[in-house]
């Protein structure tokens, strides 16, 4: 039986690059996206589903359909769907900020909840798309940075909790990526891309390769691109040590295992 992966926000950008990579490696691939984007996707080896990550019932429905051929199990779930608001915080739109939080945080949480038991059946892996902005918050990306701090926190907590079920959790943390989100503009019409000042963003395929490494790997954090030295040299080793201590403690606590 081939391994199976479901990718949210998979009809374009990082999600589609990731879906193509997994399909090329022999995985059974399903992607979810908004109805118009899912309907337009026609890729060999990739099954597309209309899916809104903010809808808890929708998560259950789409994973039930996708996982049915594998007896309800899932080898990897990639929480990829995300939004980005560019501009000075006080000039932003409250409704847009709320939508970003719903997709970037609530959507990831709901995906994890829907995937938990299915991943446990196959001792699979939850891969969350984080960001370098979760370690060093970025000006003019205040709300986006806040959501990615939340994704990192959820990932680290679940990596400890789910050790008792055999489910791994990984967080992929890229720097700037060349997607249409770079063209998002602020109130004055200036884009994120224009503010890069000649910096070359990562290709979506670079991030896709990191997602595959995460799904098949054994660690929690997968930074992509040039990260601050504090992150690489100091933060990650401390987190690894802390994680090992917590797992040892949980193993002796007799915590319950979800069905």
C-alpha positions as CSV (number, residue, x, y, z in Angstrom):
1,X,0.0,0.0,0.0
2,X,1.4,3.4,-1.0
3,X,1.8,6.1,1.6
4,X,-0.9,8.8,1.6
5,X,-0.6,12.6,2.2
6,X,-3.3,15.3,2.4
7,X,-2.2,18.9,1.8
8,X,-4.4,21.9,2.6
9,X,-4.2,24.9,0.3
10,X,-2.8,22.5,-2.3
11,X,-4.0,23.9,-5.6
12,X,-1.2,26.5,-6.0
13,X,2.0,27.8,-4.7
14,X,3.9,25.8,-2.0
15,X,1.0,23.3,-1.7
16,X,0.9,22.4,-5.4
17,X,4.7,22.1,-5.6
18,X,4.6,19.8,-2.5
19,X,1.8,17.7,-4.0
20,X,3.7,17.3,-7.2
21,X,6.8,16.2,-5.3
22,X,5.0,13.7,-3.1
23,X,3.1,12.3,-6.2
24,X,6.4,11.9,-8.0
25,X,7.8,9.9,-5.1
26,X,4.9,7.4,-5.2
27,X,2.6,8.8,-2.5
28,X,-1.1,8.9,-2.9
29,X,-1.9,12.6,-2.8
30,X,-5.0,14.6,-1.9
31,X,-5.2,18.4,-1.8
32,X,-7.9,20.6,-0.5
33,X,-8.6,24.2,-1.6
34,X,-11.4,26.6,-2.1
35,X,-14.0,25.3,-4.6
36,X,-12.9,27.3,-7.7
37,X,-9.3,26.5,-7.2
38,X,-9.9,22.8,-6.5
39,X,-12.2,22.5,-9.6
40,X,-9.5,24.1,-11.8
41,X,-6.8,21.6,-10.7
42,X,-6.1,18.9,-13.2
43,X,-2.8,17.1,-12.2
44,X,-2.0,13.5,-12.7
45,X,-1.7,11.6,-9.4
46,X,-3.3,14.4,-7.4
47,X,-6.9,14.2,-6.1
48,X,-8.5,17.6,-5.5
49,X,-11.2,18.4,-2.9
50,X,-13.2,21.5,-2.3
51,X,-12.2,22.5,1.2
52,X,-12.2,25.5,3.6
53,X,-9.7,25.0,6.4
54,X,-11.9,27.2,8.7
55,X,-14.7,24.6,8.7
56,X,-14.4,21.8,11.2
57,X,-17.1,19.7,9.7
58,X,-15.4,20.2,6.3
59,X,-12.2,18.8,7.6
60,X,-13.9,15.7,8.8
61,X,-15.7,15.2,5.6
62,X,-12.8,15.6,3.3
63,X,-10.4,13.4,5.3
64,X,-13.1,10.7,5.6
65,X,-13.4,10.7,1.8
66,X,-9.6,10.8,1.1
67,X,-8.6,8.3,3.8
68,X,-11.3,5.7,3.0
69,X,-9.1,3.6,0.6
70,X,-6.5,3.3,3.4
71,X,-8.9,2.1,6.0
72,X,-9.2,5.5,7.5
73,X,-5.5,6.0,8.1
74,X,-3.2,8.7,6.9
75,X,0.6,8.8,6.7
76,X,1.0,12.6,6.5
77,X,-1.1,15.7,6.8
78,X,0.4,19.0,5.6
79,X,-1.2,22.1,7.1
80,X,-0.1,24.4,4.3
81,X,-3.0,26.9,3.6
82,X,-2.2,30.4,4.7
83,X,-2.7,34.1,4.2
84,X,-0.5,37.1,4.5
85,X,-1.3,40.8,5.2
86,X,1.4,43.3,4.3
87,X,1.6,46.8,5.7
88,X,1.8,48.9,8.8
89,X,-0.3,47.3,11.5
90,X,-2.5,50.3,12.3
91,X,-3.3,50.8,8.6
92,X,-4.7,47.3,8.1
93,X,-8.2,46.0,7.9
94,X,-9.7,44.3,11.0
95,X,-11.8,41.9,8.9
96,X,-8.7,40.9,6.8
97,X,-6.7,40.3,10.0
98,X,-9.5,38.1,11.4
99,X,-9.5,36.1,8.2
100,X,-5.8,35.6,8.4
101,X,-6.0,34.4,12.0
102,X,-8.8,32.1,11.1
103,X,-6.9,30.5,8.2
104,X,-3.4,30.5,9.6
105,X,-4.2,29.5,13.2
106,X,-7.7,28.0,13.5
107,X,-7.3,26.2,10.2
108,X,-4.1,24.5,11.4
109,X,-5.7,23.6,14.7
110,X,-8.8,22.1,13.0
111,X,-6.6,20.1,10.6
112,X,-4.6,18.7,13.5
113,X,-7.7,17.8,15.4
114,X,-9.2,16.0,12.3
115,X,-6.0,14.3,11.5
116,X,-5.0,13.1,15.0
117,X,-6.7,9.7,15.1
118,X,-6.1,9.0,11.4
119,X,-2.4,9.7,11.7
120,X,-2.2,7.6,14.9
121,X,-3.5,4.6,12.9
122,X,-0.4,4.7,10.6
123,X,2.1,6.3,13.0
124,X,2.2,9.2,10.6
125,X,3.4,12.8,10.7
126,X,1.7,16.2,11.0
127,X,3.6,18.8,9.0
128,X,2.7,22.4,9.8
129,X,3.9,25.3,7.6
130,X,5.5,27.8,9.9
131,X,7.8,30.7,9.0
132,X,11.1,32.3,9.9
133,X,8.8,35.1,11.1
134,X,7.9,32.8,14.1
135,X,11.4,33.2,15.5
136,X,12.1,36.8,14.5
137,X,8.9,38.8,14.1
138,X,8.8,40.9,11.0
139,X,7.7,44.6,10.8
140,X,4.8,45.2,8.4
141,X,3.9,41.5,8.9
142,X,2.7,41.9,12.5
143,X,-0.4,39.7,12.3
144,X,1.2,37.2,10.0
145,X,4.2,36.9,12.4
146,X,1.8,36.4,15.3
147,X,0.0,33.6,13.6
148,X,3.2,31.9,12.8
149,X,4.3,32.2,16.4
150,X,1.1,30.4,17.2
151,X,1.8,27.6,14.6
152,X,5.2,27.1,16.1
153,X,3.8,26.9,19.7
154,X,1.1,24.5,18.6
155,X,3.6,22.3,16.8
156,X,6.0,22.2,19.7
157,X,3.2,21.3,22.2
158,X,1.8,18.6,19.9
159,X,5.2,17.1,19.3
160,X,5.3,16.4,23.1
161,X,1.6,15.4,23.5
162,X,1.5,13.1,20.5
163,X,4.7,11.2,21.3
164,X,2.4,8.9,23.3
165,X,0.5,8.0,20.1
166,X,3.5,7.5,17.8
167,X,2.5,10.5,15.7
168,X,5.4,12.8,14.8
169,X,4.9,16.6,14.4
170,X,7.2,18.7,12.3
171,X,7.2,22.5,11.5
172,X,8.8,23.8,8.3
173,X,10.0,27.3,8.7
174,X,11.0,29.1,5.5
175,X,12.2,32.6,4.9
176,X,10.6,34.6,2.1
177,X,9.0,32.5,-0.6
178,X,8.3,33.4,-4.2
179,X,4.5,33.1,-4.2
180,X,1.7,35.6,-5.3
181,X,1.5,36.6,-1.6
182,X,4.6,38.7,-2.2
183,X,2.5,41.0,-4.4
184,X,0.1,41.8,-1.6
185,X,0.1,45.6,-1.2
186,X,-0.2,48.0,1.8
187,X,-2.6,50.9,2.0
188,X,-0.3,53.0,-0.1
189,X,0.1,50.4,-2.8
190,X,3.6,49.3,-2.0
191,X,4.1,45.5,-2.3
192,X,6.0,43.1,-0.1
193,X,8.0,42.0,-3.2
194,X,9.1,45.6,-3.8
195,X,10.2,45.9,-0.2
196,X,12.6,43.0,-0.6
197,X,15.2,45.3,-2.1
198,X,16.7,42.8,-4.5
199,X,16.6,39.8,-2.1
200,X,16.0,36.6,-4.0
201,X,13.1,34.7,-2.4
202,X,13.0,30.9,-2.1
203,X,11.4,28.8,-4.8
204,X,8.3,26.9,-3.8
205,X,10.1,23.7,-4.7
206,X,12.7,24.5,-2.0
207,X,10.0,24.5,0.6
208,X,8.3,21.4,-0.9
209,X,11.5,19.5,-0.5
210,X,11.7,20.5,3.1
211,X,8.1,19.3,3.6
212,X,9.0,15.9,2.2
213,X,12.1,15.7,4.5
214,X,9.9,16.6,7.4
215,X,7.3,14.0,6.6
216,X,10.0,11.3,6.3
217,X,12.3,12.7,9.0
218,X,12.7,12.5,12.7
219,X,13.0,16.0,14.1
220,X,10.7,18.9,14.9
221,X,12.0,22.0,13.2
222,X,12.9,22.3,9.5
223,X,14.3,25.8,8.7
224,X,14.6,26.7,5.0
225,X,16.8,29.5,3.8
226,X,19.1,31.8,5.7
227,X,18.0,31.8,9.3
228,X,19.3,33.9,12.2
229,X,22.3,32.4,13.9
230,X,20.5,32.5,17.2
231,X,17.8,30.2,15.8
232,X,20.2,27.6,14.3
233,X,22.9,27.7,17.0
234,X,21.1,28.3,20.2
235,X,17.3,28.0,20.0
236,X,16.9,24.6,18.3
237,X,19.4,22.7,20.5
238,X,17.6,24.0,23.6
239,X,14.2,23.0,22.2
240,X,15.5,19.5,21.4
241,X,16.8,19.0,24.9
242,X,13.5,20.3,26.4
243,X,11.5,18.1,24.1
244,X,13.4,15.0,25.2
245,X,12.9,15.8,28.9
246,X,9.1,16.3,28.3
247,X,8.7,13.1,26.3
248,X,10.5,11.1,29.1
249,X,8.1,12.7,31.6
250,X,5.0,11.9,29.6
251,X,6.1,8.3,29.0
252,X,6.1,7.8,32.7
253,X,2.8,9.6,33.4
254,X,0.4,7.0,32.1
255,X,-1.3,9.5,29.8
256,X,-4.2,8.2,27.8
257,X,-4.0,7.5,24.1
258,X,-6.7,8.6,21.7
259,X,-8.6,5.9,19.7
